[in-house]
């Protein structure tokens, strides 16, 4: 039974790794967070209503149309947040989902995260919050800034229970400010929406001299069966909500992020070790993974 479990787990990791044209190196994939959720993600891929491909047509999500219809109102609130300095990185890096992006210039302001809206969002951008809350399929939302010269490194998002929706608000409207998903490039335009599967490898870069602000949403993946959708809803409510991060002290911090804030010192030690001695860093890293695998087989 243990061997069957481990074999299925490894097969699911192999599927995640081989899915799409662009892939991580095998060593990176084995330690990537998308590998830990590979069995869950394969279940969601199997029962998806829409075909597995990097980009999807936003018109297949008609419930999102109010966002595009009111994009100028959303843009105004986003610009107000930017002027007030509210679109920012987490000063304590207590954002397990996006902390690695802060060092490359990316910034955000959360509207909601797999639950109710943040109180700070309701106060500072009430119209956008109202629009987001009126659409049940939106599980998470934020304003995301990509200043000139900023970038996001190549990565997969760990959870396949949603698709990623971007609505251009205040962008360079230039091919030099773009996102690339599984090797296919798209550049943001004001008032235009794009939908993609964030579990394909993707990255973004702003090589222009103009700022970029978008509305960024996680939209529930449509599934073929109610019981599959119920599982996705449970996982989102139970696990994904625990990764919630605050905009300020008045917002809720999820349990995973509370733990991450305490464990970040260990991660900083790992980064320092990697700079000093890459060989020792990787030996320690794989020793830990090997020990975890041994525990699983022993139980």
C-alpha positions in Angstrom: 0.0 0.0 0.0 2.9 2.4 0.8 4.6 1.6 -2.5 1.3 2.2 -4.3 0.9 5.6 -2.6 4.5 6.7 -3.3 4.2 5.5 -6.9 1.0 7.4 -7.5 2.6 10.5 -5.9 5.7 10.2 -8.1 3.5 9.7 -11.2 1.5 12.8 -10.4 4.7 14.8 -10.0 5.9 13.5 -13.4 2.6 14.6 -15.0 2.9 18.1 -13.5 6.5 18.3 -14.7 5.8 17.1 -18.2 2.6 19.1 -18.7 3.3 22.0 -21.0 6.2 22.9 -23.3 8.3 24.8 -20.7 9.6 22.8 -17.8 11.8 23.3 -14.7 15.0 21.3 -14.4 14.1 18.0 -12.7 15.9 18.9 -9.4 14.0 22.1 -9.2 10.7 20.4 -9.9 11.2 17.8 -7.3 11.6 20.4 -4.6 9.0 22.9 -6.0 5.9 23.6 -4.0 3.8 22.4 -7.0 5.1 18.9 -6.4 3.7 18.8 -2.9 0.2 19.4 -4.3 0.7 17.3 -7.4 -1.9 14.6 -6.5 -4.5 17.2 -5.7 -3.8 19.2 -8.9 -3.9 16.0 -11.1 -7.4 15.4 -9.7 -8.4 18.9 -10.6 -6.9 18.6 -14.1 -8.8 15.3 -14.7 -12.2 16.8 -13.9 -11.8 20.3 -15.4 -14.6 21.4 -17.7 -12.3 23.5 -19.8 -9.3 22.1 -21.8 -5.9 22.1 -20.3 -4.1 24.9 -22.1 -2.0 28.0 -21.0 -4.5 30.7 -22.0 -8.3 30.7 -21.8 -10.9 32.9 -23.3 -12.2 35.4 -20.7 -15.6 35.2 -22.6 -16.0 31.7 -21.1 -16.3 33.4 -17.7 -19.3 35.8 -18.3 -19.8 36.4 -14.6 -16.5 38.4 -14.7 -17.9 40.9 -17.2 -18.8 43.6 -14.6 -15.1 44.0 -13.9 -14.2 44.9 -17.4 -17.4 47.1 -17.7 -16.3 49.1 -14.7 -12.5 49.0 -15.3 -12.1 52.8 -15.2 -13.7 53.0 -11.7 -11.4 50.1 -10.6 -8.4 51.9 -12.1 -9.2 55.1 -10.2 -9.2 53.3 -6.9 -5.9 51.5 -7.8 -4.3 54.8 -8.7 -5.4 56.3 -5.4 -3.9 53.4 -3.6 -0.6 53.8 -5.5 -0.4 57.5 -4.6 -1.1 56.7 -1.0 1.7 54.2 -0.9 -0.7 51.3 -0.1 0.4 49.0 -3.0 3.5 47.6 -1.4 5.6 44.6 -0.5 5.1 42.9 2.9 7.7 44.5 5.2 7.9 41.4 7.3 7.8 39.1 4.2 5.0 37.3 6.0 3.4 36.4 2.7 4.1 32.7 2.0 2.5 32.8 -1.5 4.4 35.8 -2.9 7.3 36.7 -0.6 9.9 35.7 -3.2 8.6 38.3 -5.7 9.1 41.3 -3.4 12.9 41.3 -4.0 12.4 41.7 -7.8 10.1 44.8 -7.4 6.6 43.3 -7.5 4.1 44.8 -5.0 0.5 44.2 -4.1 -2.6 45.3 -2.1 -5.0 42.5 -1.2 -8.8 42.9 -1.7 -9.6 39.4 -0.4 -8.0 36.0 -0.1 -10.1 32.8 -0.1 -12.7 34.3 2.2 -14.1 37.7 3.2 -12.7 41.0 2.0 -9.9 42.6 3.9 -11.2 45.5 6.2 -8.5 47.7 4.7 -9.8 47.0 1.2 -13.4 47.8 2.2 -12.2 51.1 3.6 -9.7 52.2 0.9 -11.3 50.9 -2.3 -15.0 50.2 -1.6 -16.2 50.1 -5.2 -13.6 47.5 -6.3 -14.3 45.5 -3.2 -18.0 45.6 -3.9 -17.5 44.4 -7.5 -15.2 41.6 -6.4 -17.5 40.4 -3.6 -20.5 40.3 -6.0 -18.9 37.6 -8.1 -18.9 34.3 -6.3 -16.3 32.6 -8.5 -13.6 35.1 -7.4 -11.7 33.5 -4.6 -8.9 36.0 -4.2 -8.2 39.4 -5.6 -5.6 42.2 -5.4 -4.1 45.2 -7.1 -0.7 44.2 -8.4 2.1 46.6 -9.4 5.1 45.9 -11.6 7.3 49.0 -11.7 9.8 49.8 -14.5 12.6 47.3 -14.4 10.7 44.8 -12.2 10.1 41.1 -13.0 8.7 37.9 -11.7 10.9 34.8 -12.0 9.8 31.6 -13.7 7.5 29.7 -11.5 4.4 27.5 -11.2 1.7 28.4 -8.8 1.1 25.5 -6.4 -2.7 25.0 -6.6 -4.8 24.2 -9.6 -8.1 25.0 -8.1 -8.3 28.3 -9.8 -7.4 30.2 -13.0 -5.7 33.6 -13.0 -7.5 36.7 -14.3 -5.6 39.9 -15.1 -7.4 43.1 -16.0 -5.2 45.9 -17.3 -5.8 49.1 -15.5 -2.8 51.5 -15.8 -0.2 49.8 -18.1 2.5 50.8 -20.5 0.3 49.3 -23.3 3.6 48.1 -24.7 5.1 44.7 -25.7 8.0 45.5 -23.3 5.7 44.9 -20.3 4.5 41.3 -20.6 3.7 37.9 -19.1 4.8 34.7 -20.7 2.9 31.5 -19.9 4.3 28.2 -21.2 6.3 30.1 -23.8 3.4 32.2 -25.1 3.7 36.0 -24.5 1.0 38.5 -23.8 1.4 42.2 -23.0 -1.2 44.0 -20.8 -3.4 46.7 -22.2 -5.7 49.2 -20.4 -9.2 47.8 -20.0 -8.3 44.4 -21.5 -8.6 41.1 -19.6 -6.5 38.0 -20.0 -7.1 34.6 -18.4 -4.5 31.9 -18.0 -3.7 28.7 -16.1 -1.1 29.7 -13.5 0.1 26.1 -12.9 1.9 26.3 -16.2 5.4 27.8 -15.8 5.1 31.6 -16.3 7.1 34.8 -15.7 6.6 38.5 -16.2 8.8 41.5 -16.8 8.4 45.2 -17.3 11.3 46.5 -19.5 9.6 49.9 -20.1 9.9 53.2 -18.3 6.2 53.2 -17.3 4.5 51.6 -14.3 2.0 48.7 -14.6 -1.1 48.2 -12.4 -3.6 45.4 -12.9 -6.5 43.8 -11.1 -5.3 40.3 -10.3 -7.9 37.6 -9.4 -8.0 33.9 -8.7 -11.2 32.5 -10.3 -12.6 29.1 -9.4 -11.7 26.4 -11.9 -15.0 25.0 -13.4 -15.2 21.3 -12.8 -17.4 18.6 -14.4 -19.1 17.2 -11.3 -20.6 18.8 -8.2 -18.7 16.4 -5.8 -15.4 17.5 -7.5 -16.4 21.2 -7.1 -17.3 20.5 -3.5 -13.8 19.1 -2.8 -12.2 22.1 -4.5 -14.4 24.5 -2.4 -13.4 22.6 0.8 -9.7 22.7 0.0 -9.9 26.4 -0.8 -11.7 27.2 2.4 -9.6 25.0 4.6 -6.1 25.2 3.1 -5.8 28.1 0.8 -7.5 30.6 3.2 -4.7 29.8 5.7 -2.2 31.5 3.4 -3.9 34.8 3.8 -1.7 37.8 4.3 -2.6 41.3 5.6 -2.3 44.8 4.1 -2.1 46.3 7.6 -2.5 45.4 11.2 -6.3 45.4 11.0 -6.4 42.5 8.4 -6.5 38.8 9.2 -3.3 36.7 8.8 -3.8 33.0 8.0 -2.4 30.2 10.0 0.2 29.2 7.4 1.4 32.8 7.2 1.7 33.1 11.0 3.9 29.9 10.9 5.8 31.2 7.9 6.7 34.4 9.7 8.3 32.3 12.4 10.0 30.0 10.0 11.3 32.7 7.7 14.5 33.0 9.8 15.3 29.4 8.8 14.7 30.3 5.2 17.1 33.3 5.5 19.7 30.9 6.9 19.3 28.7 3.9 19.7 31.6 1.6 22.9 32.7 3.4 24.2 29.2 3.2 23.4 28.9 -0.5 25.5 32.1 -1.1 28.5 30.8 0.9 28.5 27.1 0.0 26.0 25.8 -2.7 27.2 22.2 -2.3 26.5 22.1 1.4 23.1 23.9 0.8 21.9 21.2 -1.7 23.3 18.4 0.5 21.3 19.6 3.5 18.2 20.3 1.3 18.1 16.8 -0.2 18.9 15.2 3.1 15.8 16.8 4.5 13.6 15.6 1.6 15.1 12.1 1.9 14.3 12.0 5.6 10.7 13.1 4.9 10.4 10.3 2.3 11.8 7.8 4.7 9.3 8.8 7.4 6.4 8.5 4.9 7.6 5.0 3.9 8.1 4.0 7.6 4.6 5.1 8.7 
